[in-house]
């Protein structure tokens, strides 16, 4: 998975490219664990993400919990397949998906 970050003041966009799975989830978790200080608006751009596993969902949930304390998180550009995963797992109720 390729991960690109763009910071604009207190806003952070993380664009994901590839697969968010057991192998790559720690990469996103490291970015979230160490990089959200001072961030009030987090956007996860999934335009180029092709797959998300339970390990990826766990990291997204962790990010959502952190951002609930300091601002908001939005998931954008998820494919229909990934939206279906969110629906089946109930994550569509936990995440702000646009």
ZAMARGU-4260 file (C-alpha; in steps of 0.2 Angstrom, whole numbers, plus 5000, padded with zeros to 4 digits):
<rodrens>
0) 5000/5000/5000 | 5006/5018/4996 | 5001/5031/5009 | 5002/5050/5005 | 4999/5064/5017
5) 4994/5082/5015 | 4994/5094/5029 | 4985/5110/5028 | 4985/5119/5045 | 4975/5108/5057
10) 4968/5097/5042 | 4976/5081/5037 | 4972/5071/5022 | 4979/5053/5020 | 4977/5045/5003
15) 4978/5026/5002 | 4983/5017/4987 | 4982/4998/4986 | 4977/4986/4999 | 4974/4990/5018
20) 4976/4973/5026 | 4986/4964/5039 | 5002/4968/5031 | 4999/4986/5027 | 4988/4991/5042
25) 5003/4994/5054 | 5009/5008/5042 | 4993/5017/5043 | 4992/5014/5062 | 5009/5022/5064
30) 5004/5037/5055 | 4988/5039/5065 | 4997/5035/5082 | 5011/5048/5079 | 5004/5061/5067
35) 4987/5067/5074 | 4993/5080/5086 | 4985/5097/5083 | 4974/5089/5069 | 4955/5093/5070
40) 4950/5087/5053 | 4956/5071/5046 | 4951/5064/5029 | 4955/5047/5023 | 4954/5047/5004
45) 4951/5029/4998 | 4950/5033/4979 | 4964/5021/4975 | 4961/5009/4989 | 4955/4992/4982
50) 4953/4981/4997 | 4951/4983/5016 | 4953/4969/5029 | 4947/4967/5047 | 4965/4973/5052
55) 4962/4989/5041 | 4945/4991/5049 | 4952/4990/5066 | 4965/5005/5062 | 4950/5015/5055
60) 4941/5013/5071 | 4956/5018/5081 | 4958/5034/5070 | 4939/5037/5072 | 4940/5036/5091
65) 4955/5047/5092 | 4947/5060/5081 | 4931/5060/5091 | 4941/5067/5105 | 4949/5081/5095
70) 4939/5085/5079 | 4931/5075/5065 | 4936/5061/5053 | 4929/5059/5035 | 4931/5044/5023
75) 4930/5049/5005 | 4930/5041/4988 | 4927/5023/4994 | 4923/5011/4980 | 4906/5002/4980
80) 4915/4986/4986 | 4923/4995/5001 | 4906/5003/5005 | 4898/4986/5005 | 4912/4980/5017
85) 4907/4995/5029 | 4889/4991/5027 | 4891/4972/5031 | 4902/4976/5046 | 4892/4990/5053
90) 4906/5003/5050 | 4894/5013/5039 | 4886/5018/5056 | 4903/5022/5065 | 4912/5032/5051
95) 4907/5048/5042 | 4907/5042/5024 | 4906/5054/5009
</rodrens>
